Amino acid sequence: MKKIISLIVLTVLLVGLSACRGGTTPIDPDDEGLISLKYWNSLTGADGDVMRQLIAQFNQTHAGEIQVVETFTNEIDYYTNINLLIPQGRGPDVMIMHSYLVQSYANSGILKPIDEYLSVSGVEVNPNDYIENVMNSLYFENDLYGIPLDIHTVGMYYNQDLLDKYDLEAPTNRNEMLAASKVVQEGEKALGNTVWGLPLSIAWPSEWLYTASLYQHNGLEIDNEGNPAYNSVAGAEALKALADLIHVEKISPTNLSVDQDLFMFQSGRALFHMQGSWMLNAMKESGINFGVAPISQMFNEGSEGYHNLIPARSHTFVVPDQGEEVSDARKEAVMTFVKYLGDNSALWATAGQIPASNIARSTQAFLDLEYISDFGAIENFRVSAQSPYFHEAFSPVYSRVTAALSNANYSSSQLLTAAVEEALQLLQEARSRN
């Protein structure tokens, strides 16, 4: 999810670390029978407010039995703290991790399999009760390392007032999106107004949009060996489809910085805006009359295969390996917490996060929510390809996407070749450490 610049901390991470657990003594409930669980996450925005509500509800429901003590930091500091503190035995009992990083942290020994927690706790957390491809992505070397809380994705927000003004419908494919954009741009220009069809920031969420375009052109991030696979015909077509929106179709101004596209949409100066589901509450608070459509076919013209796929990630519950025994009672408490949040994640969906739990998505509370189901069909959401080195293999393409969006004379061959060269170097370094 987008990096939040400001740091919001409920519990300062380093407070009390001098009293951290050590040695091999099992972690047991205190003398009063109350188990206090340390829970870390990087949820600092509107979704964080909803997480606070869920934790308060859990603590009230399990008063006198389990108390969850939450620590949250911005995403950059969050993973720095995981890397630094958990190997020292100074981590939490349970924490949130983005799904595409789980295999990497499992491979490095930061995480422990969650299978044992499931087997000894007696808490019925059934993997079949969750979105299948999300759950499958959390296995590493046949062990399960996480339980997904949600799936979050990118959708296309549209200005309902502008659609109504020009007697247009929300688009269902690329051609309809382009046609609507140009009708509104030209119509507003004739009235002396500057309104764009689809303003695009060159930096964010361009990585999501390129990935969507890659999927919709039958491309892959990595191959079966975990090496870069995007320097391909599909990868070049995907880059062109995205960059053309600026340079060829001209439905976006050039060189927009992060959030300029968002502000243009929220102020009524854009027909469409592609952004994460996690921005749903911000859209509501802006007061704009909007709707949501999936980006399933916004980057190709309906070719066979992957054309409906939309990239998605998951906030996932994982447990750190701190080199010490954990009592069965504490394992049960952790899984009780994980199951509670999953089963009650219809509330979590109010922050724009789609529950990974089939149980939560079948509740009337979820079904009654506005907008959330408009981001796309569950079967069209695709999580990242699985590899402990996914980030090293794929992330170098992000800066090259920015280069293509900012320069009409870009060379896709040169950019993708350079991305692969950087990725292979990062992969060599990462693999040599393990």
N, C-alpha and C positions, 0 to 999 in steps of 0.2 A: 504494500500500500504506500501511498505517497509519503515521503519523508516529511515529518512535521518539524519546522524549525524551532518553535518554542518548546521548552522543556516543561512538562507538567508532571509533578511527582506527588503521589499520594503518600508514599512512605519512602523516605530517602534510602536509597539502596544500600548504602554502607552502614546505616545505623544498626547497631547490635551485632555486627559481624565479628566483633571480638569474642562474642559468646557462641560462635558457630560450632556446629557439631564436628567432632573429630574422632580419630581412632576407628575402632570397629564395633563400638557399642551399638546395639540395635536402637533405633529411634522408636520410643514408646510413648504412649499417652502420659500426660502428667498425672500427678497424684489425685487430682479431682476427677479424672476420667475424661477430661476434655482434650481432644486432639486439635492442636493448632497447626494448620497447614499454611506454608508459605507458597504464594502463588505469584508468578511473574508474568507480565505481558507488556506489549508495546502499544497498547490501545490508548491513545492520548487525545483523540478527537471526539466527534459526536458519538462514535461507536463506543468509546471509552465510557461515556456517561451511561449508556445502556448496560455496559458490563458492570458498572458499579451497582446498578439496580439489581441485576441478577445475583451478584454476590450478597447483597443485603438480604434478598429474599432467601437465598440458601442458608445464610447464617441464622436467620430467624426461624426457618423450618427445622434446622438442626441445632437449635440453641441447647447448650449444655452437653453436646456430643462432639460436634465438629465446628471449628471456627476458622474461616479462611481469612488470612491476612494478605492483602494484595500490595504488590509493588509494581508501578508502571513507569516506564521511561520512554523517551522518543526512540525511534527504531534504530538509529545509528548507535546510540549509546547502549541500547538494549543488547545487541549482539556483541558489542565490545565487552559488556559485563558477563555475558554467557561464556565467552572465550577465556576471560581472565579469572573469574571467580569459581566457576564450577570445578575446574581441575584442582582447586584448592579446598574443595569440600565446603564451599561457602554459598551454595546455590539453594534453590527452592525445592519444595516437594513435587511441584508440578508447574509447568509453564506452557505458554503458547509459542508455537514456532510456525513459520510459513511452510507449507507443505513441500515446496520445491527445494527446501534446505534440509529436510529431515534425513534423507539418505546421506548427505554429506556429514552431518553431525553424528549420525549413527556410525558411519565409517571411521570417524575420528575418535570414537569412544566417549564423546560427551554425553550421549544418550544411552539408556538401557532399554532393552525390549520391554514392551508393556504386557506381553503375553502372561508373564508370571503374575502380574497384578490382577489380570483378569481371572486366572485360574484359582488363585487363593482367596480372592476377595468375597466371592459369593454374589457379587453385584452382577446382574444380568446385562452386560454390555455386549450385544450381539453385532458382530461386524456386518451381518446381513441387513441391519437396520439403518445402514448409512449408504450414501451414494456410492455405487460400486467402484467407479474409476478413481474416485478420491481415496477411498479406503485402500484400493490396490496399490496406489502410489506410495503408501506408507510402510510397505514391506521392504526390508533390506536383508538379503541373504536368508530368506524364508522366515525371518522373524518380524513381527509387527511392532512398530516403534511409535505409533501414535493413533489417536482417536480424533477424527475431524469434528470441529465445531460448526463450520460453515463452508460455503463456497462463495467467493466473490468474483465479480467479473466487470466488464465494461459494457455499457449500453449507449444508445443514442438518445439524448434528451432533445425534445422538440418544443418549439414555441407554438402552443395551440392557437393563440390569437392570430399569429401570422398565417398559419395554415388556413384558418377560417376566413381571414381577410381575402385570401386568393383562391378560396374554394378548393383547397388541396387536402389530400389525405396523408396520414403518416406513411412514409415510404416502407416498402417491404424488400427492396433490392437496390442495387447501386444506381441503375438507370433512373429509377423513380426519385432517388435522393438527389442526383445531379439535376434532373429536370426541375424539381421543386426549388432547389437552391437558386437556379438561374431565373426562374419566374419571379421569386421574391426579390432577388438582388435588382433585377431590371425594373420591377414595379416600384420598388422603394426609391431607386435612383431617379425615376421619372417624377417622383413627389419631392425630390430634393433631400432624401434621406440616405444615409450610408448604412446599409444592413447587409451582412455577409451570410452566405449559405451555411458554410461549415468552417469557421475559424479553427486553425490547428496550431497549437504550440509546437515548436520544433524540438522541445525537450521532454515534455510529459503531457499525456501518457503515451508517448510515441512508441515505447517498447511494447506496450500492450497492443497498440494498433498494428505495428509491424507483425507481431506474432499472429494476430487475427488474420492479416492478409496472407501470411505464410501458410497457415492452415488452409485457408480458402483457395490457395493455389496448389494444394496437395503437397506442400513442403513440410520439412521436418527441422526441428532445432538441432538434434543430434542423431547419429546413427546408432546401430546396435552395440557398438564398442564405446559409445559415449563421446565420440569425436564430432566436431562441427559438421553439419549437413546442409547448411543454408547457403553455401556458395554453389548454387545450382541454378538451373533455369527457373525453378519455382521461386527460389530466393530472390532472383533478380526481378521476376514478374511481380512478386509481392512488394518489393521496394518501389517499383514503378507505379503500381496501383495506388500506393499511399502518397508518394511525392507528386503524382499527377493532379491530385486534388488541389494542390497549391500552384504548381507551375504550368499545367496544361488546362485544367478545368477552371482554374482561377475562382474558386468559391471560398478561398481563404486569403487574407492578406499574408505578406511574407514576413518571416523572421519574428513571429510572435514569441514572447518569453513565457515562462511558466505562469499559468493562471490568467494571462491576458484573454485567452479564448473563453475561459470560464466567466470572467467579468463581462465580456461582450455579450454572452448569452444571457446572463442574469439581468443585464441592463436593457434587454430587448433589442440589441443590435446584431443578433445572429438568429438564424432559423434553427440550426442544429448545433449540438455540442456533444462530442464523444468523451465520456468520462466514466469513472468507476461507480459501481452501485453504492459504494461507501459515501458518495456525495449526495445521496438522496435527501437526507435531512437538510443539508445546506441549500438544496434547491427549494425545498418546501419553505424554509425560512426566508428565502429571497423574495417571496411573494409573486414570482412569475407564474403565469398560467402555462403549465408544461405537461407533457406526457413523456412516456419512455417507449422506445422500440429496440428490439435486438439488432445487433450488428452482423447478424448471420450471413447476409449476402451483400455487404456493403463494399467489398474489395474485389469482387470478380463479377462475371456476368452469368453466373449460374452453371459453371462447369461441373462435371461429374466428380463425385468423391466427397471431399472435405468441405464443400462450399457452405455448409450450414454451421461449421464449428466455430466456437467462440472460446478464446483462452480464459482460463479460470485458475484461481489459487484458493488455498484453504488455510484458515487459522486452525491449527491442530494442537491438541493437548499431547504433550510429551513429558517424560520423566527423566531427569538428569542422573547420570551415574557419578556419584560422589565418593565411591570407594568405601562404602560402609553398608552394613546390614540395615534393612528396613523391616520393621515388624509387620506381621500380617494385619494387625489392627490399623496401622497407618496406610498400608496398601488399600485396605477396604475403604478408608476415609477418602483417599485420592479418587478411587473409582466411583464412589458415591457422589462426589463433587462433579466429576466428569460426566457421569450419566445425567445428573440433575440439570446441568447446563445444556446438555444436548437435548434432553426431552422437553425443556422449557425454552428452547431457542426461537420460538415464535416471537417472543419479546426481542430477542437479538435481531430478528429480521426487521424490526422497526428502524434499525440503524442502516439498513440497506444490505445486510448480510443474509444470504439465502441459507437456511439451515441445511446442514449435511444429513441431519437425522430425518429419516423417512417418517418417523413418529411425529416429529414436530411439524413437518410439512403437511401432514394429514389432519392437523387440528383445525377447528373452525377459526381459531384466533389467527392462524397464518392465512387461511384461505380468504379471510375477510380483509386482509391488508391491501391497500391500494398501491399500485405501481410495481411491487416487488416481483410479481410473476411475469411482468412485461419485459424483463431483461433477456428472456429466452427460455427455451425448453431445456429441462435438466439433461436430456440425452445429447444436447448439442454442446454442453460445456466440456471442455477438455483441459485437464491439468497438464502441467509440463511433463515432458518425457523424463523417465526416471534414470538418474545417474548420480553417484556421490560427487561428481564433478560437473554437474549441470551448469552451475553459475560460471565456472571458468570457461566452459565450452561455448556458452551462448551470450553472456553479457557483453563481450567486446563488440557485438553488432549494434548495441544501442547508440554509441557515439557516431557510428557510421550512418545510422538512420537520421540522426540529427543533421549530419553533414549533407545528406541528400535533400532533406526538407528545406535546408537553408540556401542551397545552391542549385539553380536550374541546370547548370552544366555539369552536374555530378556524373561520375562513371560508376555504375553499379558493380562492374567487374573489379575495378580498383578498390572500391570500398569494401566489398565482401571478401576479396582476397586478403586485404589488410586485416580485417576482423578475424579471419581464420588463422592467419599467421600469429596474431596476438593470442588467440585462444589456444593454439597448440603450445605456445611457450608457457602459458599459465597452466595448462594441463600437465605438461612435463614437470613443472615445479611442484604442483599439487600431488601428483602421483608419486614423486620421489620422496615426499614426506610421509607416505603411508606404506 
